[in-house]
Amino acid sequence: MLTGKRSPAGAGRPAPAHGRDDSVLLRDADLVLTMDPFYGEGLLGTVERCDLLIREGAIAAVGGRLVAGPDTEVIDVRGKVLLPGFVDAHTHLWQSAIRGRGPALGLYEWFDACVWTVVPRIPPADMYRFVRLSAADALQSGTTTVVDWVPALEYAVSEAYLEAVSDSGVRFVHAAYQEPADAGLAAKVLTGLVAPHPLGTPQVATVAHPDDPDHLRVHAGLARELDVHLNLHLLEHRTDRSADLVARLQEAGGLGPKTLLNHVIHVTAAELDLLAHRGAAVAHCPLSNMRLGTGVMPLREIHRRGIRVGLGQDGGTNDSADMFASMKAAVGLQRAVSLDPAGYPGPEEALYMATMGGARAVGQDDRIGSLTPGKRADVVVLDPAALNLAPLGARPAQIVFGGRPENVTDVFVDGVARKRAGRPTGTDPARLVAEADAAARTLWGGEAGR
Amino acid sequence: MLTGKRSPAGAGRPAPAHGRDDSVLLRDADLVLTMDPFYGEGLLGTVERCDLLIREGAIAAVGGRLVAGPDTEVIDVRGKVLLPGFVDAHTHLWQSAIRGRGPALGLYEWFDACVWTVVPRIPPADMYRFVRLSAADALQSGTTTVVDWVPALEYAVSEAYLEAVSDSGVRFVHAAYQEPADAGLAAKVLTGLVAPHPLGTPQVATVAHPDDPDHLRVHAGLARELDVHLNLHLLEHRTDRSADLVARLQEAGGLGPKTLLNHVIHVTAAELDLLAHRGAAVAHCPLSNMRLGTGVMPLREIHRRGIRVGLGQDGGTNDSADMFASMKAAVGLQRAVSLDPAGYPGPEEALYMATMGGARAVGQDDRIGSLTPGKRADVVVLDPAALNLAPLGARPAQIVFGGRPENVTDVFVDGVARKRAGRPTGTDPARLVAEADAAARTLWGGEAGR
């Protein structure tokens, strides 16, 4: 569908199996974390013992004793926990190509060794394989939406990239970067390939580097022209303070409610005031910040100002798509440096950040992020009857402090099952792994073995 | 065997299946991280493409084209990675009882709410269930040795506790705590129940609290008398500096090569010099320190002095037995606060810390911690052909930054398989979970539901 080379099944929602419509009833969940305070108690909108009905890709109802139609598939979720699919607010899907590389490098050395010199060496077919692997890993781990900052690619590589995302079935935000001189190419990808996709949302990606004045102006202009978000890394490294990047972003007209700022570590109080005033959102990537040694985001200062915060993997910088690990790190990193275990975020706030927080950060909380009837059916089923999550009790904290991707039994995106009973649907992981291995051999040659 | 109530199969090594001896040949591993520089390259003693032979519970040989006897079980481990089982240098197995509890409490508030008031309320049968759950979780995650600091228990509860550990099949260090007046009870448990066990090692547990002068003297004396390690939490909380605990420990005769100190966060340079001079070892528990907001261990200062360091889960303080998460946190926490991604520990050093580091910290590096022929066969098989660990390349960093318990396919303790092909052997996880749930209902009553 996307490029005309694949069947519609890869891109949108597959036709229902013979004899059934596409509705699914998740019956008798032990606990539903709706993330919607109108539907349940507390910040997480908690509801006990209820059903969830999916119809035509949307959440049709959440409640007790819902009635299944004759063609509705009924899934028994007794004992299980339902929550919205995780929204990974900042990632780079191509980076499974570099998992584990540059293990002791800092940000800019790592960019040089693992990013700028690597991306141009990946041909379209191999880009497909790396992206497909990352997207499958995210989906199987319970992430249903990825916000993907994509480096400069040739058009044919972008086609392969988006075909892989599309075939995976994940909901995606594609933030396309190109040098200012090639901004037209980004526009072509965004309007021609991303915007028409039923699960895709276009954004313009940019960079705010001290040595470069043009990018922000050009890209902010393009984002306004296309009426999409501007997505950039900001003040990730301590050396980024050598220029007044926040002021420059503001001057370029790039600081507003449709701005998503990643990392935001080495930031002043006055700058945070400005971000809050302008309504910009941020993506927090604690595991990436730990891996690269970039620092600790002043998350409590950010939250106190009411700035929207999503949680990002930043994989392969973080080498992982495990949102449980990211939630746990988001809680623990703030605590360890503040010596205050009572401050923001607690485990409930981390769950919110990983779902509604991300949806709000990219302006999609009208569609995703909570299990509110009318929203798209991006749903995760979690089985707490596991050696690492038992015994009964204190569920939100248990999920954040002890949950693992293996506890995710079922994943629905736009109402389509991408994981059922602990197994991927419509995907052969062994094949994806073998194809990524082959691509890595091409990319890394003799180095690939170890 | 332990209490006379169970069959020998629960405690020691089960009889071999009919028609086989108990030898196992792991054939054609892609990579073996021996942790022994005499057997392979670098810190991790890396060997490519080789076999590992287990015989009579020990590692008989590591090398190419080993020959299987007629009764040897041969397991094809092509494509897989072998490493020593993880040594969890500090944990509390009973604490699955309190997973997720007190999610925003600091150390001493958490002790009051979740520890001191809870332990006495757990009857023997339920203690068995909680310990059994934790031990199974550890084993399935690749941990083959647990160093377990055990709070004051009645003798009957200690019996149940140790029966659960024994039935699980994990190798264990049991550090028994009792009030000074009841030190005889600790001695009875250690000499009567722990020391005779083929997989058990006794230690004396104590506490170093500013308000209490007696414990260290009495317990250090008992440890010397029994010729075992003294195991204590030291300078975990910032308020622990209100007394000169290191000097007090030294005066009590409790500071030497047979001292294991847990956490050691709020420590001075002069105290670290003394710990190094006296040859004490430490257990680092980064995920616990993050969860409770106790602080960041000066791990680099500790390592620079040559102090032995093991890695501990401190579960359920950390609510998890995931050593991959702990390795990743050990690397990332130091980096995030130092802004230096090149310092200790890198991923290879984290793998060492989680295996040989722990073995050395408890003085058992003659028996465990590396895949050296002659040592006991505590072996983990890891499958990197997974969505989260592919593609080929940079294995140690991929394992530390992206590995998960679900990637562990096989676990051997003392040559006995405790996990095979991704499934527990000799254990029904669903039953363990159901029994722990029942115990939690008794313990927490109406609170248990959520």
Interface residues (C-beta under 8 A of the other chain):
Chain A: L31 T46 E48 S96 A97 R99 G100 R101 P103 A104 L105 G106 F130 L133 A136 D137 Q140 S141 R238 P286 L287 N289 M290 R291 L292 G293 T294 G295 V296 N318 D319 S320 A321 D322 A325 K328 A329 V331 G332 L333 R335 A336 V337 S338 L339 D340 P341 A342 G346 P347 A385 A386 L387 N388 L389 A390 P391 L392 G393 A394 R395 P396 A397 Q398 F401 G402 R404 P405 E406 P429 A430 L432 V433 A434 A436 D437 A439 A440 R441 W444 E447 A448 G449 R450
Chain B: L31 T46 E48 S96 A97 R99 G100 R101 P103 A104 L105 G106 F130 L133 A136 D137 Q140 S141 R238 P286 L287 N289 M290 R291 L292 G293 T294 G295 V296 N318 D319 S320 A321 D322 A325 K328 A329 V331 G332 L333 R335 A336 V337 S338 L339 D340 P341 A342 G346 P347 A385 A386 L387 N388 L389 A390 P391 L392 G393 A394 R395 P396 A397 Q398 F401 G402 R404 P405 E406 P429 A430 L432 V433 A434 A436 D437 A439 A440 R441 W444 E447 A448 G449 R450
